[in-house]
Amino acid sequence: MSTRNIFSISSLLANKPLTIAIAESNQKLLNKIEKILEQFDDCIVVSTFSDGYKLLKYCQTNILPDIFIIAYELEVIDGIQTTTILKRLYPDVKIIILSEYTTLTALTTSISAGALGFVPKKSVEEYSNNINRDIHKYNFHLSIKRVSNGDYYFSKMSFQNQTITPEILNSRTIATISLKELQTVTQELKLTEKEVTVLLMYCTNLTKLQITELISISLKTLDNHITHISRKINTNCTKDMLLQLYRLGIVQTAKYNKYNELETEYELVV
Protein backbone atom coordinates (compact mmCIF):
# COMPACT_ATOMS: atom_id res chain seq x y z
CA MET A 1 0.00 0.00 0.00
CA SER A 2 1.30 3.43 -0.91
CA THR A 3 1.92 6.22 1.60
CA ARG A 4 -0.76 8.25 -0.13
CA ASN A 5 -3.38 5.54 0.41
CA ILE A 6 -2.44 5.19 4.07
CA PHE A 7 -2.78 8.95 4.49
CA SER A 8 -6.20 8.88 2.80
CA ILE A 9 -7.47 6.12 5.11
CA SER A 10 -6.12 7.94 8.16
CA SER A 11 -7.84 11.12 7.05
CA LEU A 12 -11.16 9.31 6.65
CA LEU A 13 -10.87 7.77 10.12
CA ALA A 14 -9.89 11.11 11.65
CA ASN A 15 -12.95 12.81 10.10
CA LYS A 16 -15.39 10.12 11.19
CA PRO A 17 -18.09 11.61 13.46
CA LEU A 18 -18.22 10.46 17.07
CA THR A 19 -21.22 8.22 17.65
CA ILE A 20 -23.30 9.03 20.73
CA ALA A 21 -26.03 7.22 22.65
CA ILE A 22 -28.21 9.09 25.16
CA ALA A 23 -30.17 7.68 28.10
CA GLU A 24 -32.67 10.18 29.55
CA SER A 25 -36.16 9.44 30.89
CA ASN A 26 -37.44 12.99 30.34
CA GLN A 27 -38.39 13.11 26.65
CA LYS A 28 -38.44 16.92 26.50
CA LEU A 29 -34.93 17.13 27.94
CA LEU A 30 -33.78 14.35 25.62
CA ASN A 31 -34.99 16.38 22.64
CA LYS A 32 -33.09 19.42 23.93
CA ILE A 33 -29.86 17.40 24.23
CA GLU A 34 -30.27 16.11 20.69
CA LYS A 35 -30.82 19.66 19.47
CA ILE A 36 -27.52 20.77 20.99
CA LEU A 37 -25.65 17.82 19.48
CA GLU A 38 -27.12 18.59 16.04
CA GLN A 39 -24.95 21.74 16.07
CA PHE A 40 -21.74 19.66 15.90
CA ASP A 41 -20.59 18.23 12.57
CA ASP A 42 -18.24 15.80 14.33
CA CYS A 43 -20.98 14.14 16.45
CA ILE A 44 -23.95 11.98 15.56
CA VAL A 45 -26.63 10.54 17.86
CA VAL A 46 -27.13 6.88 16.94
CA SER A 47 -29.61 5.85 19.64
CA THR A 48 -31.63 7.13 22.59
CA PHE A 49 -33.12 5.31 25.57
CA SER A 50 -35.71 6.12 28.21
CA ASP A 51 -34.28 3.75 30.82
CA GLY A 52 -31.09 1.95 31.84
CA TYR A 53 -32.31 -1.55 31.02
CA LYS A 54 -33.06 -0.66 27.39
CA LEU A 55 -29.56 0.78 27.05
CA LEU A 56 -27.92 -2.37 28.42
CA LYS A 57 -30.13 -4.56 26.24
CA TYR A 58 -29.14 -2.53 23.16
CA CYS A 59 -25.45 -3.08 23.86
CA GLN A 60 -25.85 -6.85 23.58
CA THR A 61 -26.56 -6.84 19.87
CA ASN A 62 -25.25 -3.53 18.51
CA ILE A 63 -21.92 -1.84 17.90
CA LEU A 64 -21.12 0.27 20.95
CA PRO A 65 -21.13 4.06 20.37
CA ASP A 66 -18.05 6.17 21.06
CA ILE A 67 -19.76 8.04 23.91
CA PHE A 68 -22.66 7.33 26.26
CA ILE A 69 -24.46 10.31 27.81
CA ILE A 70 -26.40 8.91 30.76
CA ALA A 71 -28.74 10.80 33.07
CA TYR A 72 -27.96 10.54 36.79
CA GLU A 73 -31.58 9.56 37.42
CA LEU A 74 -33.20 7.04 35.08
CA GLU A 75 -36.22 4.76 35.11
CA VAL A 76 -35.90 1.01 35.91
CA ILE A 77 -32.29 1.35 37.11
CA ASP A 78 -30.69 4.72 37.78
CA GLY A 79 -27.81 6.26 35.85
CA ILE A 80 -25.15 5.32 38.41
CA GLN A 81 -26.22 1.67 38.48
CA THR A 82 -26.42 1.65 34.68
CA THR A 83 -22.92 3.13 34.43
CA THR A 84 -21.49 0.62 36.92
CA ILE A 85 -22.96 -2.37 35.08
CA LEU A 86 -22.03 -0.95 31.67
CA LYS A 87 -18.39 -0.54 32.76
CA ARG A 88 -18.45 -4.03 34.24
CA LEU A 89 -19.66 -5.60 30.98
CA TYR A 90 -17.76 -3.29 28.61
CA PRO A 91 -14.71 -1.82 30.42
CA ASP A 92 -13.61 0.42 27.52
CA VAL A 93 -16.85 2.41 27.16
CA LYS A 94 -16.69 6.17 27.72
CA ILE A 95 -19.46 7.79 29.71
CA ILE A 96 -20.65 11.30 30.54
CA ILE A 97 -23.12 11.67 33.40
CA LEU A 98 -25.78 14.34 32.95
CA SER A 99 -26.93 15.35 36.41
CA GLU A 100 -29.55 17.59 37.96
CA TYR A 101 -27.39 17.57 41.09
CA THR A 102 -24.35 19.82 41.30
CA THR A 103 -22.85 18.45 44.50
CA LEU A 104 -19.52 16.82 45.25
CA THR A 105 -21.34 13.64 46.20
CA ALA A 106 -23.03 13.47 42.79
CA LEU A 107 -19.73 14.15 41.03
CA THR A 108 -17.60 11.66 42.96
CA THR A 109 -20.33 9.01 42.82
CA SER A 110 -20.40 9.38 39.02
CA ILE A 111 -16.62 9.10 38.72
CA SER A 112 -16.62 6.19 41.16
CA ALA A 113 -19.11 4.35 38.94
CA GLY A 114 -16.80 4.77 35.94
CA ALA A 115 -17.84 7.99 34.21
CA LEU A 116 -15.20 10.28 32.72
CA GLY A 117 -17.39 13.34 32.32
CA PHE A 118 -19.95 15.18 34.44
CA VAL A 119 -22.27 17.84 33.00
CA PRO A 120 -25.14 19.55 34.89
CA LYS A 121 -28.59 19.40 33.30
CA LYS A 122 -28.88 23.07 34.13
CA SER A 123 -26.55 23.82 31.22
CA VAL A 124 -28.96 22.12 28.80
CA GLU A 125 -31.92 24.09 30.15
CA GLU A 126 -30.04 27.39 30.04
CA TYR A 127 -28.93 26.69 26.46
CA SER A 128 -32.56 26.10 25.47
CA ASN A 129 -33.59 29.34 27.18
CA ASN A 130 -30.87 31.38 25.44
CA ILE A 131 -28.88 31.89 28.64
CA ASN A 132 -25.11 31.80 28.05
CA ARG A 133 -25.94 29.81 24.91
CA ASP A 134 -22.49 29.93 23.27
CA ILE A 135 -20.71 29.02 26.51
CA HIS A 136 -22.91 25.98 27.16
CA LYS A 137 -22.60 24.88 23.54
CA TYR A 138 -18.81 25.12 23.71
CA ASN A 139 -18.61 23.29 27.05
CA PHE A 140 -20.94 20.52 25.91
CA HIS A 141 -18.84 19.95 22.82
CA LEU A 142 -15.64 20.10 24.86
CA SER A 143 -16.94 17.45 27.26
CA ILE A 144 -17.53 15.05 24.37
CA LYS A 145 -14.12 15.67 22.80
CA ARG A 146 -12.26 15.33 26.12
CA VAL A 147 -14.05 12.13 27.12
CA SER A 148 -13.61 10.63 23.65
CA ASN A 149 -9.85 11.01 24.18
CA GLY A 150 -10.08 9.25 27.53
CA ASP A 151 -9.71 12.43 29.60
CA TYR A 152 -11.84 13.64 32.51
CA TYR A 153 -14.16 16.58 31.98
CA PHE A 154 -16.18 18.61 34.49
CA SER A 155 -18.03 21.82 33.77
CA LYS A 156 -16.31 24.98 34.98
CA MET A 157 -18.49 25.49 38.00
CA SER A 158 -18.27 25.12 41.78
CA PHE A 159 -19.70 22.24 43.78
CA GLN A 160 -20.78 23.46 47.21
CA ASN A 161 -18.36 26.39 46.74
CA GLN A 162 -15.42 24.06 46.14
CA THR A 163 -13.24 23.92 43.07
CA ILE A 164 -12.85 20.43 41.62
CA THR A 165 -9.29 19.18 42.07
CA PRO A 166 -7.58 15.78 41.68
CA GLU A 167 -7.36 15.63 45.49
CA ILE A 168 -11.13 15.88 45.80
CA LEU A 169 -11.68 13.21 43.17
CA ASN A 170 -9.22 10.91 44.92
CA SER A 171 -10.71 11.54 48.35
CA ARG A 172 -12.63 8.84 50.16
CA THR A 173 -15.54 11.08 51.11
CA ILE A 174 -17.85 9.44 48.57
CA ALA A 175 -21.18 7.84 49.32
CA THR A 176 -20.73 4.67 47.28
CA ILE A 177 -18.12 1.98 46.81
CA SER A 178 -15.82 2.44 43.83
CA LEU A 179 -15.29 -0.37 41.33
CA LYS A 180 -11.78 -0.90 42.72
CA GLU A 181 -13.05 -1.20 46.29
CA LEU A 182 -15.77 -3.58 45.18
CA GLN A 183 -13.23 -5.66 43.29
CA THR A 184 -11.10 -5.98 46.43
CA VAL A 185 -14.05 -7.06 48.56
CA THR A 186 -15.33 -9.58 46.03
CA GLN A 187 -11.87 -11.10 45.68
CA GLU A 188 -11.68 -11.56 49.44
CA LEU A 189 -15.14 -13.15 49.36
CA LYS A 190 -13.83 -15.49 46.64
CA LEU A 191 -16.59 -14.54 44.20
CA THR A 192 -16.16 -15.54 40.57
CA GLU A 193 -16.30 -12.94 37.78
CA LYS A 194 -19.80 -14.08 36.84
CA GLU A 195 -20.94 -13.87 40.47
CA VAL A 196 -19.68 -10.28 40.73
CA THR A 197 -21.69 -9.32 37.64
CA VAL A 198 -24.78 -11.08 39.01
CA LEU A 199 -24.30 -9.34 42.37
CA LEU A 200 -24.14 -5.87 40.80
CA MET A 201 -27.30 -6.50 38.79
CA TYR A 202 -29.19 -8.26 41.55
CA CYS A 203 -28.91 -5.21 43.81
CA THR A 204 -30.69 -2.96 41.29
CA ASN A 205 -34.36 -2.78 40.28
CA LEU A 206 -33.76 -5.23 37.44
CA THR A 207 -36.01 -8.27 37.58
CA LYS A 208 -34.53 -11.75 37.56
CA LEU A 209 -35.80 -12.22 34.01
CA GLN A 210 -34.10 -9.02 32.85
CA ILE A 211 -30.82 -10.11 34.46
CA THR A 212 -30.93 -13.49 32.71
CA GLU A 213 -31.51 -11.72 29.39
CA LEU A 214 -28.60 -9.32 29.89
CA ILE A 215 -26.02 -12.00 30.76
CA SER A 216 -27.56 -14.88 28.78
CA ILE A 217 -28.19 -17.41 31.56
CA SER A 218 -31.27 -19.35 32.70
CA LEU A 219 -33.35 -18.48 35.76
CA LYS A 220 -32.16 -21.68 37.41
CA THR A 221 -28.51 -20.71 36.86
CA LEU A 222 -29.21 -17.23 38.23
CA ASP A 223 -30.77 -18.69 41.37
CA ASN A 224 -27.74 -20.96 41.80
CA HIS A 225 -25.42 -17.94 41.53
CA ILE A 226 -27.44 -16.05 44.15
CA THR A 227 -27.33 -19.04 46.51
CA HIS A 228 -23.55 -19.37 46.09
CA ILE A 229 -23.01 -15.63 46.64
CA SER A 230 -25.10 -15.64 49.83
CA ARG A 231 -23.20 -18.65 51.15
CA LYS A 232 -19.81 -17.06 50.43
CA ILE A 233 -20.80 -13.79 52.10
CA ASN A 234 -21.98 -15.56 55.25
CA THR A 235 -18.83 -17.71 55.34
CA ASN A 236 -16.07 -15.25 54.43
CA CYS A 237 -17.32 -11.76 55.31
CA THR A 238 -15.44 -9.70 57.93
CA LYS A 239 -16.87 -6.68 59.74
CA ASP A 240 -15.06 -4.23 57.46
CA MET A 241 -16.25 -6.05 54.37
CA LEU A 242 -19.77 -6.14 55.78
CA LEU A 243 -19.72 -2.36 56.19
CA GLN A 244 -18.69 -1.90 52.56
CA LEU A 245 -21.35 -4.32 51.34
CA TYR A 246 -23.96 -2.60 53.51
CA ARG A 247 -23.00 0.82 52.10
CA LEU A 248 -23.50 -0.55 48.62
CA GLY A 249 -26.92 -1.89 49.61
CA ILE A 250 -25.92 -5.51 49.00
CA VAL A 251 -26.61 -6.92 52.46
CA GLN A 252 -29.02 -6.19 55.27
CA THR A 253 -27.80 -5.28 58.75
CA ALA A 254 -26.17 -7.90 60.94
CA LYS A 255 -25.38 -7.97 64.65
CA TYR A 256 -22.19 -9.00 66.46
CA ASN A 257 -21.97 -10.11 70.08
CA LYS A 258 -19.37 -8.98 72.65
CA TYR A 259 -17.03 -11.75 71.49
CA ASN A 260 -17.02 -10.20 68.01
CA GLU A 261 -18.94 -13.18 66.66
CA LEU A 262 -21.74 -12.86 64.16
CA GLU A 263 -25.05 -13.41 65.97
CA THR A 264 -27.30 -13.57 62.92
CA GLU A 265 -26.59 -14.41 59.32
CA TYR A 266 -27.11 -11.57 56.90
CA GLU A 267 -28.79 -11.81 53.55
CA LEU A 268 -28.65 -10.18 50.16
CA VAL A 269 -31.08 -7.29 49.85
CA VAL A 270 -33.89 -8.40 47.53
NORLIN-V812104 format. One record per helix or strand of 2 or more residues. SS is the DSSP state (A for helix, B for strand). FROM is the first residue (numbers start at 1). LEN is the number of residues. If there is no record, write none. Layout:
((SS/FROM/LEN) (SS/FROM/LEN))
//
This chain:
((A/3/12) (B/18/6) (A/27/11) (B/43/7) (A/52/10) (B/67/5) (A/79/11) (B/95/5) (A/104/10) (B/117/4) (A/121/8) (A/133/16) (B/153/2) (A/166/4) (A/179/10) (A/193/10) (A/208/8) (A/219/18) (A/239/10))
//
